[in-house]
């Protein structure tokens, strides 16, 4: 429907706009007194929680499982509405101890144990790679839908060759942005004003774009909510999909995972805790952020129903409905708006996550080793600023390269929400050590390390490893029969317990 250059130019222009906004934010911050409240920017920056999983994947989940997309948002709403004082306590502790990451926080609660911090940083880096990869996957299938045809499956198409894969160049642009605006300050406790302003703008863009797409699909394509519901009533499968009860166990599990994720995902910890500039920011965000989550999900069900009505089963994946419907209707304007909203959702997450992970890799993995070696050789220099920035930038490049590699290997075999839940489960392994460190003074670093590493090993075996088998990189017999044919050790049915995102 679109010329390739039209879509490419729009994407590059949007990234250029982000550069301009970030530069303006940094320039404006120079004249502001440190600690000045930024309630609106702060609350909007929390919207980085809503990634391409929200923008594309929620509609996909709704098209397959009805209202099962809701727990991922119920969890954060509960945390901010009911538990905002806990968040304020975490922020206060972080400010007192100059904490810059989730790895710093957990290690600080156990006597600033260096090894514990390194383990948390390593697990975070590995565990978040699948989550970053789905942002790249979303950009790829969005481009595919825009420029080829809506009859395309987000979960079943092999990636393009690297030389033809625009997602690779988008990844490079994201890396450049994160390096330029996320590594400007040597002191990682300083606020990244330009970066946060850009992320706040992206939150507005994806919200308005999703609402615009929802309005177009609901009122123009389908004739309004009444007409849409009337058509849905005459489709038995759709009526059953949205009238069935919810699975209590699954909803509870996903809600708990989301409650943990909104606090412990590296990017969420960064924007919520590290970037908190004023004591009142959390209290205001306690009602602004839940409203944002409600607003961005208003049209999820209408879009899912419209897609199920218009497209024949198997014609296109539900994850593509937000884009495929405007494309099918022949609306270049709304298709481009929907595309830019999806690009915004993906880029915001990748940039902030890469910055947060690079800080952990630098501070908790690389620098302790480097300083130890320099102390042994008596070569410590007073000015380590350039070294720190170089390490962080290199870490950003490596993290995004690994995420892109995972996307190339795994991305075509699973839906967005399925891959995202793998990363949610990874950060959930931090929860016992994190909350235990807040309330239990007798907890030890050894105990925390044992808990985190055991949880990570189980996660890697039961969730991460099977994703490679699904993509054909590992013999599927390992999943179906277990190692050496031992059924009790099947990764997804370990000891006959189900482990499936």
HELIX and SHEET records of a PDB file:
HELIX    1   1 UNK A    4  UNK A   29  1                                  26    
HELIX    2   2 UNK A   39  UNK A   45  1                                   7    
HELIX    3   3 UNK A   46  UNK A   49  5                                   4    
HELIX    4   4 UNK A   52  UNK A   52  1                                   1    
HELIX    5   5 UNK A   53  UNK A   57  3                                   5    
HELIX    6   6 UNK A   58  UNK A   65  1                                   8    
HELIX    7   7 UNK A   66  UNK A   69  5                                   4    
HELIX    8   8 UNK A   71  UNK A   82  1                                  12    
HELIX    9   9 UNK A   84  UNK A   96  1                                  13    
HELIX   10  10 UNK A  102  UNK A  108  1                                   7    
HELIX   11  11 UNK A  114  UNK A  147  1                                  34    
HELIX   12  12 UNK A  162  UNK A  164  5                                   3    
HELIX   13  13 UNK A  166  UNK A  182  1                                  17    
HELIX   14  14 UNK A  193  UNK A  215  1                                  23    
HELIX   15  15 UNK A  216  UNK A  221  3                                   6    
HELIX   16  16 UNK A  225  UNK A  233  1                                   9    
HELIX   17  17 UNK A  236  UNK A  243  1                                   8    
HELIX   18  18 UNK A  248  UNK A  264  1                                  17    
HELIX   19  19 UNK A  266  UNK A  269  1                                   4    
HELIX   20  20 UNK A  270  UNK A  274  3                                   5    
HELIX   21  21 UNK A  280  UNK A  296  1                                  17    
HELIX   22  22 UNK A  300  UNK A  310  1                                  11    
HELIX   23  23 UNK A  318  UNK A  320  5                                   3    
HELIX   24  24 UNK A  321  UNK A  329  1                                   9    
HELIX   25  25 UNK A  332  UNK A  360  1                                  29    
HELIX   26  26 UNK A  361  UNK A  366  3                                   6    
HELIX   27  27 UNK A  367  UNK A  377  1                                  11    
HELIX   28  28 UNK A  385  UNK A  410  1                                  26    
HELIX   29  29 UNK A  411  UNK A  413  5                                   3    
HELIX   30  30 UNK A  416  UNK A  427  1                                  12    
HELIX   31  31 UNK A  428  UNK A  430  5                                   3    
HELIX   32  32 UNK A  431  UNK A  439  1                                   9    
HELIX   33  33 UNK A  445  UNK A  459  1                                  15    
HELIX   34  34 UNK A  460  UNK A  464  3                                   5    
HELIX   35  35 UNK A  465  UNK A  470  1                                   6    
HELIX   36  36 UNK A  477  UNK A  480  1                                   4    
HELIX   37  37 UNK A  483  UNK A  485  5                                   3    
HELIX   38  38 UNK A  487  UNK A  489  5                                   3    
HELIX   39  39 UNK A  491  UNK A  496  5                                   6    
END                                                                             
